[in-house]
């Protein structure tokens, strides 16, 4: 019985070019697939952000967005409090009002840093929440639960208006319930909403309190009294920083999409 004969293919065989071409074709297809996926991700990001901004715009003066705005006011006052304590001062009380107003009554500490920390602090809190929501390594339910617990603790110890106490307890409990009862998608979406709203609201808040109404008693007006730098200068500086931070956040999110 004759044995089966195997013919070896030499390196210069006429079959080799087809193998190389096939390999290159696969690589090209893989690259095209990655480019298509990347383009699709960027398009989804643009559409998603546009939808969020449109919803925020049309719902801005409704009860849906109202709790988010009060939350940002609370972040503003907490930022004052943290700056005061960090520079050797203390906190007497924090007040929150239904008309989206608030105040942090502090004593001691560095007045310049404490006054500067309000608007920029809420901006940085928003940037931190937005970045955490975008990270696959962060367990957003833990973050939301932590936010809820801290809001309740700070409310109990420092908030001294009836409206503020009710809001702080209700908001904190809601965050804790969502963190425990809802899935990752809902928790990530909630944290992303809080972060984006906080960052964008900081811009609108500075514009409203400082640029549109430079004569009211705002953080910038008090800072002008101690630095002799006009209120408008502080307003323009803060809003420039806020716009730059928001632009950087959006640019990073777009590039990573």
Buried (B, 14 or more C-beta within 10 A) or exposed (E): EEEEEEEEEEEEEEEEEEEEEEEEEEEEEEEEEEEEEEEEEBEEBEEEBEEBEEEBEEEBEEEEBBBBBBBBBBBBBBBBBBBBBEBEBEBEBBBBEEEBEBBBBBEEBBBEBBBBBBBBBBBBBBBBBBBBBBEEEBBBBEBBBEBBBEBBEBBEEBBBBEBBBEBBBBBBBBBBEBBEEBEEEBBBBBBBBBBBBBBBBBBBBBBBBBBEEBEEEBBBBBBBEEEEEEBEBBBBBBBEBBBEBBEEBBEEBEEEB
